Amino acid sequence: MTNSKRRLDIALILGIAALILLPWYRIEDGFFGFGWLSSFPRDPSTAPGILQISSYGRWWLAIAAGLFVLGGIARFVSSPMRRGALMAFAGALGFVFLALQGLAITSAGWAWAISETMFGALADGQPAMGAGAITLGIVFVLLFSFGLAERGVMKGDAFVVSSITMLIVLVAIFVFYPVGSMFVGAFQSFDGSFDPSGFTTNIQDPSIWSLSCIVGGDRCGVAWRTLWLAILTAGGSTLLGLCFALVATRTRFPFKKGLRLLTILPIITPPFVVGLALTLLFGRAGVVTQLASSLFGTEPSRWLYGLTGIWIAQVLSFTPISFLVLIGVVEGVSPSMEEASQTLRANRWRTFWRVSLPLMKPGLANAFLIGFIESMADFGNPMVLGGSHGVLSTEIFFSVVGAQNDPSRAAVLAMILLVFTLSAFLAQRLWLQGKSFATVTGKGDSGAHAALPRGLSIAVHALVIPWMLFTVVVYVMILFGGFVRTWGLDNTLTVEHYVKAFSIGLRDDGGLAWSGVAWNSFWTTMEIALISAPLTAAVGLLTAYLIVRQKFVGRGLFEFALMMSFAIPGTVIGISYIMAFNLPPLEMTGTALILVACFVFRNMPVGVRGGVAAMSQLDKSLDEASLTLRANSLRTIRKVILPLLRPAINAALVYSFVRAITSISAVIFLVSAQYNMSTAYIVGLVENGEYGVAIAYSSALIVVMITIIAGFQLLVGERRLRRVNRVAMTPSPTTSASLAQEKTA
């Protein structure tokens, strides 16, 4: 009863603040800039919501306030079932009411005259939901969740119910709403009227579905090219990621720290920079091509430009993601199981094939799925190296911004891409369904991991070492490009590109002047990335906990919906966000909030998949033991689950931070003059022919990202699993006492 009232009191305080303190219209300078505090009362448009409402709109405010008060009355109801029913009813009805009010807003203003100024900006007559309306919407969601918990849903666990409800609402707003608005365009004409002819024409286009390459034609349709490329990329990146993880954890490789650094480098590099480096190496005028021509007399060709070049670049870019997913899974395999296999006279190869590898299936399946979806959604590498062999993501881009100007075709191509990615998702679910992979339990574990079979050890080293050398060569070329006057033409050494980008001077008052051309976008990028990374990791891992540990109606559909934002290419995400949030009720274009929302819900699935893979290895008895000791779900997550998920936390933080900096396909549509991200700025430099400054900026970003990633590693720490080597002989009393003390600790 006390905890229930405390939760309700917090919700009531937020609701009161939303009604009488916060502005209900979108502040142009940004609500979180707090400029509205100094503007009120001189500027009436920044007044709290209750002071902005006209006499005609007070009826609507009275309805919202009345529903809020109805939820507050529940505090004085003694029966938990009645109290829960009242809270759930008030919360659900209040949220639906606010949603209908928001949907009543059109680009021309209010569609329903009765709601003229409910969320309106009195200054310019363009209404848009502001901080007060959004906060009250959150309060209604909390009231609904607390009410369900009072009635015993999810065993009365308010934290679990609130988390599920809030995530469903957020996914609906930031995934289904924008993507749905994009897909509606497939059945609309340019004036917005219903017209299915565009969908019918595009879905039957031979350039999408043709299989002429099988019967001697030039090429297959773009759908089959994209699917084949995604399968090859997912297989290659998963295989290399597993090899890197095995070398890093199961061998005595002397350069493990360097190996971990090299696996991170490709993921922290803007994709077109890798493409340019590969072009400088293997293009018609590339270093390797010219060297081969002079030594062996081979004719320079364009083999790099097409699916082969895209595949090399994608495997180089996505192998680190597989490594980050698999490293925790490989470490989590129980040594005692491997020792038991060897005790039963199985050799090292049979132990690896029959025991170790099957326990890695969750990680392998998730790594393959992520590689597959990443390849499908990749835009930068196909843009640089695709040539005339376009893939779905580039075709979608040119359908919208090219000469075609056909949004219906873009929507149809996005639907096809979504079918492919969701099919891979369902295949992965069927493969893992009904199987247990728990290896970390509440019981003591001991022993050391079994050594790799000799043949397998040679094979993984044979793959890893050449790939390391190849990666080093690529990044030497990138570093070299920042210190030459004109990359590939004039190789005179210079530092003018770094000076132009990051010069610092002194103002007249003695302060520092950030005079370099790159500073503005650099600080904006760091701010957005450092805000979105922890949010992405938190939302992703919380979602993974709910999927793996909780059973609720629609869990499969919930997980299915989360993959949509990851499965849709960034180009479509960017366009759909513009279409959805450029108009009321949620006008966010041109703000930092739309960038943060895009990054969180675009990159969240990586945290989800990594968390699901790692959590599948944690036995449920750990949770049950904590709950038996009267700890709630929040404390169980904080004290038991999170310390064992440190590899997954680190992977989610690193990936989300890096993608916030290096993402281009979605960002290019969402940046503004005030919030210009680094990748969009670098693309502008490339378009203007300033390759040296672009490479210098990219190199500086790589150094900064490595530094911050190291900080994440120190902040999160490493997972520590107690594994003590067993002593064959009978322990002495002193040893027994020491072990007993250690066990008690």
C-alpha positions in Angstrom: 0.0 0.0 0.0 2.8 2.4 0.9 4.8 1.8 -2.3 1.6 2.1 -4.3 0.8 5.5 -2.8 4.4 6.7 -3.3 4.3 5.8 -7.0 0.9 7.5 -7.4 2.2 10.6 -5.6 5.1 10.9 -8.0 2.7 10.7 -11.0 0.3 13.3 -9.4 3.2 15.7 -8.9 4.2 15.4 -12.5 0.6 15.9 -13.6 0.3 19.1 -11.5 3.5 20.4 -13.0 2.3 19.7 -16.5 -1.0 21.5 -16.0 0.2 24.7 -14.2 3.9 25.1 -14.7 4.9 23.9 -18.2 4.3 25.5 -21.6 1.9 23.6 -23.8 3.2 24.8 -27.1 6.5 24.1 -28.9 9.1 26.6 -27.9 11.1 27.7 -30.9 14.4 28.0 -29.0 13.9 24.6 -27.4 12.2 23.8 -24.2 15.4 22.4 -22.6 17.2 25.6 -23.3 15.0 27.2 -20.6 14.8 30.4 -22.6 11.0 30.3 -22.0 11.6 30.9 -18.2 13.1 34.4 -18.8 10.5 35.2 -21.6 7.5 34.7 -19.3 5.5 36.8 -18.4 6.7 39.3 -21.1 5.9 36.8 -23.9 2.4 35.3 -23.2 3.1 32.4 -25.6 5.6 30.9 -23.2 3.1 30.9 -20.3 2.1 27.6 -18.6 -0.7 25.7 -20.3 -3.4 26.8 -17.9 -2.7 30.5 -18.7 -2.7 30.0 -22.4 -6.1 28.5 -22.8 -8.8 30.7 -24.2 -12.4 30.6 -22.9 -13.3 28.4 -25.9 -10.6 25.9 -25.1 -11.1 25.7 -21.3 -13.6 23.0 -21.8 -10.9 20.8 -23.2 -8.5 21.7 -20.4 -11.3 20.8 -17.9 -11.7 17.4 -19.5 -8.0 16.7 -19.3 -7.7 18.0 -15.7 -10.9 16.1 -14.8 -9.4 12.8 -16.0 -6.2 13.5 -14.1 -8.1 14.3 -10.9 -10.1 11.0 -11.4 -6.8 9.1 -11.3 -5.8 11.1 -8.2 -8.9 10.1 -6.4 -7.7 6.5 -6.5 -5.3 7.4 -3.8 -8.1 7.5 -1.3 -9.7 4.1 -2.3 -8.8 1.3 0.1 -9.6 -1.7 -2.1 -6.6 -2.5 -4.4 -8.8 -3.9 -7.1 -11.1 -0.8 -7.2 -8.1 1.5 -6.9 -6.4 -0.2 -9.8 -9.5 -0.2 -12.0 -10.0 3.6 -11.4 -6.3 4.4 -12.1 -6.3 2.2 -15.3 -9.6 3.7 -16.5 -8.4 7.3 -15.9 -5.0 6.7 -17.5 -6.3 4.9 -20.6 -9.1 7.4 -21.2 -6.8 10.4 -20.6 -4.1 9.1 -23.0 -6.6 8.4 -25.7 -8.1 11.9 -25.2 -4.6 13.5 -25.6 -3.9 11.3 -28.7 -7.1 12.4 -30.4 -6.4 16.0 -29.6 -2.9 15.7 -31.2 -4.2 13.9 -34.3 -6.8 16.7 -34.7 -4.0 19.0 -35.7 -3.2 19.4 -39.4 -0.7 21.4 -41.3 -3.3 24.2 -41.6 -4.0 24.3 -37.9 -6.8 22.6 -36.0 -9.0 20.2 -37.8 -11.6 20.4 -35.0 -12.6 23.9 -34.2 -13.5 23.1 -30.7 -9.9 22.4 -29.8 -8.7 25.7 -31.2 -6.1 26.5 -28.6 -5.8 23.4 -26.5 -2.1 22.9 -27.4 -1.8 26.0 -29.5 0.8 28.7 -29.9 -1.1 32.0 -29.4 1.7 33.9 -31.0 1.7 32.5 -34.5 -1.5 30.4 -34.6 0.4 27.1 -35.4 -0.5 24.7 -32.7 1.9 21.9 -31.6 2.1 19.7 -28.6 4.6 21.1 -26.1 6.2 20.0 -22.8 3.0 20.3 -20.8 0.9 18.1 -23.1 3.7 15.5 -23.4 4.3 15.3 -19.7 0.6 14.8 -19.0 0.5 12.1 -21.6 3.4 10.3 -19.7 1.4 10.7 -16.5 -1.6 9.0 -18.0 0.5 6.1 -19.2 1.9 5.7 -15.7 -1.5 5.8 -14.1 -2.7 3.1 -16.5 0.4 1.0 -15.7 0.1 1.4 -11.9 -3.6 0.5 -12.2 -2.8 -2.7 -14.0 -0.2 -3.6 -11.4 -2.7 -3.0 -8.6 -5.0 -5.5 -10.2 -2.3 -8.2 -10.2 -1.0 -8.0 -13.8 2.5 -9.3 -14.1 2.3 -10.5 -10.5 1.7 -6.9 -9.4 5.2 -5.8 -10.5 4.6 -2.1 -11.3 8.1 -1.7 -12.7 7.6 -4.4 -15.3 4.1 -3.3 -16.2 5.3 0.4 -16.6 8.3 -0.6 -18.6 6.2 -2.7 -21.0 3.5 -0.1 -21.4 6.0 2.8 -21.9 8.0 0.9 -24.4 4.9 0.0 -26.4 3.9 3.7 -26.5 7.4 4.8 -27.5 7.7 2.2 -30.2 4.2 3.2 -31.5 5.2 6.9 -31.7 8.7 6.6 -33.0 8.6 3.4 -35.1 5.0 2.6 -36.3 3.8 6.2 -36.7 6.6 7.5 -39.0 7.0 4.2 -40.9 3.3 3.9 -41.3 3.1 7.4 -42.7 5.8 6.4 -45.2 4.0 3.3 -46.3 0.8 5.2 -46.7 2.5 7.1 -49.5 2.6 3.9 -51.6 -1.1 4.2 -52.1 -1.3 7.9 -52.5 -0.9 10.3 -55.4 1.1 13.6 -55.2 -2.0 15.5 -53.9 -2.5 12.9 -51.1 -5.6 11.2 -52.5 -5.9 7.4 -52.6 -4.3 6.0 -55.7 -3.2 2.3 -55.7 -1.9 2.4 -59.3 1.6 3.4 -58.2 1.8 0.4 -55.9 0.5 -2.0 -58.5 3.0 -0.7 -61.2 6.0 -0.7 -58.9 5.5 -4.1 -57.3 5.4 -5.7 -60.7 8.5 -3.9 -62.0 10.9 -6.4 -63.7 13.9 -4.4 -62.6 13.0 -5.5 -59.0 12.2 -9.2 -59.5 14.0 -10.2 -62.7 16.1 -13.5 -62.5 17.7 -13.0 -66.0 21.2 -13.5 -64.5 20.4 -17.1 -63.9 19.6 -17.7 -67.6 22.5 -15.7 -69.1 21.2 -12.2 -68.7 23.2 -9.2 -67.6 21.9 -9.0 -64.0 19.1 -10.0 -61.7 16.6 -7.7 -60.1 17.6 -5.3 -57.3 15.7 -7.3 -54.7 17.7 -10.6 -55.4 21.0 -8.7 -55.6 20.3 -7.2 -52.2 19.3 -10.5 -50.7 22.3 -12.4 -52.0 24.7 -9.6 -50.8 23.1 -9.6 -47.3 23.5 -13.4 -47.0 27.1 -13.2 -48.0 27.8 -10.3 -45.8 26.1 -11.8 -42.8 27.9 -15.1 -43.2 31.3 -13.5 -43.7 31.0 -11.1 -40.8 29.7 -13.8 -38.4 32.5 -16.2 -39.4 35.2 -13.5 -38.9 33.5 -12.2 -35.7 33.6 -15.7 -34.3 37.2 -16.2 -35.3 38.2 -12.9 -33.6 36.3 -13.8 -30.5 38.0 -17.3 -30.3 41.4 -15.8 -30.9 40.8 -13.1 -28.2 39.5 -15.6 -25.6 40.8 -19.1 -26.3 44.3 -18.7 -27.6 47.7 -17.2 -26.5 47.7 -14.7 -29.3 50.3 -12.0 -28.3 48.5 -9.0 -29.8 45.1 -9.3 -28.2 44.8 -5.6 -27.3 45.7 -4.7 -30.9 43.2 -7.2 -32.2 40.4 -5.6 -30.1 41.4 -2.2 -31.4 41.4 -3.3 -35.0 38.0 -4.9 -34.7 36.6 -1.5 -33.4 38.3 0.7 -36.0 36.1 -0.2 -39.0 32.9 0.5 -37.0 34.1 4.0 -36.0 34.9 5.1 -39.5 32.5 6.9 -41.8 31.5 4.3 -44.4 32.4 6.4 -47.5 36.0 6.8 -46.1 36.5 3.0 -46.1 35.1 3.0 -49.7 37.6 5.7 -50.7 40.5 3.8 -49.1 39.5 0.7 -51.0 39.2 2.6 -54.2 42.7 4.0 -53.7 44.0 0.5 -53.2 42.0 -1.5 -55.7 40.5 1.0 -58.1 41.6 1.3 -61.7 44.3 3.8 -60.6 44.8 2.2 -57.2 48.1 1.3 -55.6 47.6 -2.4 -55.7 46.1 -2.3 -59.2 49.0 -0.3 -60.6 51.6 -2.5 -58.8 50.0 -5.7 -60.3 49.9 -4.1 -63.7 53.6 -3.3 -63.6 54.7 -6.6 -62.2 52.4 -9.1 -63.9 51.1 -7.1 -66.9 47.5 -7.3 -65.8 45.0 -5.0 -67.3 43.3 -2.6 -64.8 39.6 -3.4 -64.4 36.6 -2.1 -62.5 36.1 -5.3 -60.5 35.8 -3.4 -57.3 32.8 -1.4 -58.4 29.8 -3.7 -57.9 28.7 -6.4 -55.4 32.2 -7.6 -54.8 33.5 -4.3 -53.6 30.4 -3.7 -51.6 30.8 -7.1 -50.0 34.4 -6.4 -49.0 33.5 -3.0 -47.5 30.5 -4.4 -45.6 32.4 -7.3 -44.1 35.1 -4.9 -43.1 32.5 -2.6 -41.5 30.2 -5.2 -39.9 32.6 -7.8 -38.5 33.3 -5.6 -35.4 29.5 -5.7 -34.6 29.6 -9.5 -34.8 32.7 -9.5 -32.6 31.1 -7.3 -30.0 28.0 -9.6 -29.9 30.0 -12.8 -29.8 32.8 -11.9 -27.4 30.5 -12.1 -24.3 28.8 -15.3 -25.6 32.2 -17.1 -26.1 33.4 -16.0 -22.6 30.1 -17.1 -21.1 30.4 -20.8 -22.1 30.9 -22.8 -18.9 34.3 -24.4 -18.6 32.9 -27.1 -16.4 30.8 -28.4 -19.3 33.8 -28.6 -21.5 35.8 -30.3 -18.8 32.9 -32.8 -18.4 33.1 -33.6 -22.1 36.8 -34.2 -21.9 36.4 -36.4 -18.8 34.1 -38.6 -20.9 37.0 -39.0 -23.3 35.9 -36.6 -26.0 38.8 -35.0 -27.8 39.1 -31.3 -28.2 37.5 -31.1 -31.6 34.4 -33.1 -30.5 34.1 -31.0 -27.3 34.2 -27.8 -29.4 31.7 -29.1 -32.0 29.3 -30.9 -29.6 29.5 -28.7 -26.5 31.0 -25.3 -27.0 29.7 -24.3 -30.4 26.0 -25.3 -29.7 26.1 -23.1 -26.5 27.2 -20.2 -28.8 24.1 -20.5 -31.0 22.2 -17.5 -29.6 25.2 -15.3 -30.3 25.8 -16.8 -33.7 22.2 -16.4 -34.7 22.0 -12.8 -33.4 25.3 -11.9 -35.1 24.1 -13.3 -38.4 20.8 -11.5 -38.0 22.5 -8.2 -37.3 24.9 -8.6 -40.2 22.0 -9.4 -42.5 19.9 -6.4 -41.5 23.0 -4.1 -41.5 23.8 -5.2 -45.0 20.2 -4.6 -46.1 20.0 -1.2 -44.6 23.6 -0.1 -45.5 23.7 3.1 -47.6 27.2 4.5 -47.6 29.2 1.5 -49.0 26.8 0.8 -51.9 26.7 4.6 -52.6 30.5 4.7 -53.0 31.3 1.3 -54.5 28.0 0.1 -56.1 28.5 1.6 -59.5 25.6 0.5 -61.7 24.8 -2.4 -59.3 22.4 -0.6 -57.1 20.8 -2.2 -54.0 17.4 -1.5 -52.3 18.7 1.2 -50.0 20.3 3.3 -52.9 17.3 2.7 -55.1 15.0 4.0 -52.4 17.2 7.1 -52.1 17.2 7.9 -55.8 13.4 7.2 -56.0 12.9 10.1 -53.5 15.6 12.6 -54.3 16.6 11.7 -57.8 15.0 12.5 -61.1 12.3 9.8 -60.6 10.7 11.7 -57.6 8.5 8.7 -57.0 7.6 8.3 -53.3 5.3 5.4 -54.1 8.2 3.4 -55.6 10.4 4.2 -52.5 7.6 2.8 -50.2 7.2 -0.3 -52.3 11.0 -1.0 -52.2 11.0 -0.4 -48.4 8.2 -2.9 -48.1 10.2 -5.5 -50.0 13.3 -4.9 -47.9 11.2 -5.2 -44.7 9.8 -8.6 -45.9 13.4 -9.9 -46.4 14.6 -8.7 -43.0 11.6 -9.9 -41.1 11.9 -13.3 -42.8 15.4 -13.6 -41.5 14.2 -12.6 -38.0 11.5 -15.3 -38.1 13.9 -17.9 -39.3 16.3 -17.1 -36.4 13.4 -17.4 -33.9 12.4 -20.8 -35.3 16.0 -22.0 -35.1 16.4 -21.1 -31.4 12.9 -21.8 -30.3 12.5 -24.3 -27.5 16.2 -24.6 -26.8 18.1 -23.7 -23.6 21.6 -22.2 -23.6 22.0 -21.3 -20.0 25.6 -21.6 -18.8 25.9 -19.1 -16.0 23.9 -20.2 -13.0 23.8 -19.4 -9.3 26.1 -22.4 -8.6 29.8 -22.1 -8.4 31.7 -22.7 -11.6 35.3 -23.8 -11.9 38.0 -24.8 -14.3 39.5 -23.2 -17.4 38.2 -23.1 -21.0 39.2 -26.0 -23.1 41.9 -25.2 -25.7 40.9 -25.0 -29.3 41.6 -28.0 -31.5 45.0 -27.6 -33.3 43.4 -27.5 -36.8 40.8 -25.0 -35.7 43.4 -22.8 -34.0 45.5 -22.7 -37.2 42.4 -21.9 -39.3 41.2 -19.0 -37.1 44.7 -17.5 -37.0 44.9 -17.9 -40.8 41.8 -15.8 -41.2 42.4 -13.3 -38.4 46.0 -12.4 -39.1 45.6 -11.5 -42.8 42.4 -9.6 -42.0 44.3 -7.6 -39.4 47.0 -6.8 -41.9 44.5 -5.8 -44.5 42.7 -3.5 -41.9 46.0 -1.9 -41.0 46.8 -1.2 -44.7 43.3 0.4 -45.2 43.8 2.7 -42.2 47.3 3.6 -43.2 45.8 4.8 -46.4 43.1 6.8 -44.5 45.7 8.4 -42.2 48.0 9.2 -45.2 45.1 11.0 -46.9 44.9 13.6 -44.2 48.5 14.6 -44.5 48.8 15.1 -48.3 47.8 18.1 -50.3 45.6 16.3 -52.8 44.9 12.6 -52.1 46.1 10.5 -55.0 47.3 13.4 -57.1 49.6 15.7 -55.1 51.2 13.7 -52.3 53.2 16.6 -50.8 53.1 16.3 -47.0 51.1 19.1 -45.2 49.1 19.7 -42.1 46.9 22.5 -43.6 43.8 20.3 -43.6 44.0 19.8 -39.8 44.7 23.5 -39.3 41.7 24.5 -41.4 39.4 22.0 -39.6 40.5 22.4 -36.0 42.4 25.7 -35.6 42.0 27.5 -32.2 42.7 31.2 -31.8 42.4 33.9 -29.1 39.6 36.5 -28.9 40.2 40.1 -28.0 39.2 39.4 -24.4 41.8 36.7 -24.1 39.3 33.8 -24.4 39.6 30.8 -26.8 38.1 31.2 -30.3 37.2 27.9 -32.0 38.0 29.2 -35.4 38.3 25.9 -37.3 35.5 25.1 -39.8 34.7 21.7 -38.2 34.3 22.8 -34.5 30.6 23.6 -34.7 29.5 20.3 -36.1 32.0 18.5 -33.9 30.6 19.8 -30.6 27.0 19.2 -31.8 27.9 15.6 -32.8 29.5 14.9 -29.4 26.5 16.3 -27.5 23.9 14.3 -29.5 26.0 11.1 -29.4 26.7 11.3 -25.6 23.0 11.9 -24.9 21.7 9.1 -27.2 24.2 6.4 -26.3 23.2 5.8 -22.7 19.5 6.1 -23.6 19.9 3.5 -26.4 21.7 1.1 -24.1 19.2 1.5 -21.3 16.1 1.1 -23.5 17.7 -1.8 -25.5 18.8 -3.8 -22.4 15.5 -3.2 -20.6 13.7 -4.5 -23.6 15.9 -7.6 -23.8 15.2 -8.2 -20.1 11.4 -8.0 -20.7 11.6 -10.3 -23.8 13.7 -13.0 -22.2 12.5 -12.9 -18.6 8.9 -11.9 -18.7 5.9 -13.5 -20.3 3.1 -11.2 -21.5 0.5 -11.2 -24.2 2.0 -10.0 -27.5 5.6 -10.5 -26.6 6.5 -12.0 -30.0 4.8 -9.1 -31.8 6.5 -6.6 -29.5 10.0 -8.0 -30.4 8.9 -8.1 -34.0 8.0 -4.4 -33.9 11.3 -3.5 -32.4 13.2 -4.9 -35.4 11.3 -2.6 -37.8 13.4 0.5 -37.1 16.6 -1.5 -37.7 15.3 -3.3 -40.7 14.2 -0.2 -42.6 17.2 1.6 -44.3 18.3 4.8 -42.8 17.2 6.7 -45.9 13.6 5.6 -45.3 13.8 6.3 -41.5 15.0 9.8 -42.2 12.3 10.5 -44.8 9.6 8.9 -42.6 10.7 11.0 -39.6 10.5 14.2 -41.8 7.0 13.2 -43.0 5.8 12.4 -39.5 7.4 15.1 -37.4 7.5 18.0 -39.7 3.9 18.7 -38.9 1.8 18.9 -35.8 1.2 17.5 -33.3 4.8 16.6 -32.7 6.9 19.2 -34.6 10.5 18.1 -34.0 12.3 18.8 -37.2 15.3 21.1 -36.9 15.7 20.2 -33.2 18.2 18.0 -31.4 15.3 15.9 -30.1 14.5 14.4 -33.5 18.1 13.3 -33.9 18.2 11.7 -30.4 14.9 9.9 -31.1 16.2 8.7 -34.5 19.4 7.3 -33.0 17.8 5.7 -30.0 15.1 3.8 -31.9 17.3 3.1 -34.9 20.2 1.6 -32.9 18.2 0.1 -30.0 17.8 -3.4 -31.7 21.5 -4.0 -31.4 21.3 -3.5 -27.7 18.2 -5.8 -27.7 19.9 -8.6 -29.7 23.1 -8.4 -27.7 21.2 -8.4 -24.4 19.0 -11.3 -25.5 22.0 -13.3 -26.5 23.8 -12.6 -23.2 20.7 -13.0 -21.0 19.9 -16.4 -22.6 23.0 -17.7 -20.8 21.9 -16.5 -17.4 19.8 -19.1 -15.6 16.4 -17.9 -14.3 17.3 -19.2 -10.9 19.3 -16.1 -10.4 16.2 -13.9 -10.7 14.1 -16.2 -8.7 16.6 -16.2 -5.8 16.6 -12.4 -5.8 12.8 -12.2 -5.9 12.6 -14.9 -3.1 14.7 -12.6 -0.9 12.0 -9.9 -1.5 13.9 -7.8 -3.9 11.7 -6.2 -6.6 12.4 -6.4 -10.3 14.2 -3.1 -10.4 16.6 -4.1 -7.7 17.1 -7.6 -9.3 18.1 -6.0 -12.5 20.5 -3.5 -10.9 22.1 -5.9 -8.4 22.1 -9.3 -10.2 21.4 -9.0 -14.0 23.4 -5.9 -14.9 26.7 -6.9 -13.4 26.5 -10.1 -15.5 25.6 -8.2 -18.6 28.6 -5.9 -18.8 29.8 -7.2 -22.2 26.4 -6.5 -23.6 26.2 -3.1 -21.9 29.6 -2.1 -23.3 28.6 -3.4 -26.8 25.3 -1.3 -26.7 27.1 1.8 -25.5 29.9 1.5 -28.0 27.7 0.7 -31.0 25.1 3.4 -30.3 27.7 6.1 -29.6 29.6 5.2 -32.8 26.5 5.0 -35.0 25.4 8.4 -33.7 28.6 9.8 -35.0 29.1 7.8 -38.2 25.4 7.5 -39.4 24.7 9.3 -42.7 21.7 7.8 -44.4 19.1 9.0 -41.9 21.0 12.0 -40.6 21.3 13.7 -44.0 17.5 14.4 -43.9 17.3 15.5 -40.2 20.2 17.9 -39.7 19.6 21.6 -39.6 21.8 24.7 -39.6 21.8 24.7 -35.8 22.3 21.0 -35.4 24.6 19.8 -38.2 26.2 16.4 -37.6 29.7 15.5 -38.5 28.9 13.0 -41.3 26.6 15.4 -43.0 29.3 18.1 -42.8 31.9 15.7 -44.2 29.6 14.8 -47.1 29.4 18.5 -47.9 33.2 18.7 -47.9 33.4 15.7 -50.2 30.9 17.3 -52.6 33.0 20.5 -52.6 36.1 18.5 -53.5 37.8 19.2 -50.1 38.9 15.6 -49.6 41.9 16.4 -47.4 39.8 18.3 -44.9 37.2 15.5 -45.0 39.8 12.8 -44.2 41.4 15.0 -41.5 38.0 15.5 -39.9 37.3 11.7 -40.1 40.7 10.9 -38.6 40.1 13.2 -35.7 36.7 11.6 -35.1 38.3 8.2 -35.0 40.8 9.3 -32.3 38.1 10.9 -30.3 35.8 7.9 -30.5 38.6 5.5 -29.5 39.2 7.7 -26.4 35.5 7.8 -25.4 35.1 4.0 -26.1 38.0 3.4 -23.7 36.2 5.5 -21.2 33.0 3.4 -21.6 35.1 0.3 -21.0 36.5 1.7 -17.7 33.1 3.0 -16.6 31.2 -0.3 -17.3 34.0 -2.6 -16.2 34.4 -6.3 -17.0 32.1 -9.2 -16.0 33.6 -11.3 -13.3 32.5 -14.9 -13.1 33.9 -16.8 -10.1 35.8 -19.7 -11.6 38.3 -21.3 -9.2 40.5 -24.2 -10.3 39.6 -27.3 -8.4 42.3 -28.9 -6.2 42.6 -32.7 -6.8 44.0 -33.4 -3.4 42.2 -33.2 -0.1 42.4 -29.6 1.0 44.1 -28.7 4.3 42.1 -27.0 7.1 43.6 -23.7 6.2 42.6 -24.1 2.5 39.1 -25.2 3.5 38.7 -22.1 5.8 39.9 -19.8 3.0 37.5 -21.3 0.5 34.7 -21.1 3.0 35.4 -17.4 3.6 35.6 -16.8 -0.1 32.3 -18.6 -0.6 30.7 -16.6 2.1 32.0 -13.4 0.6 
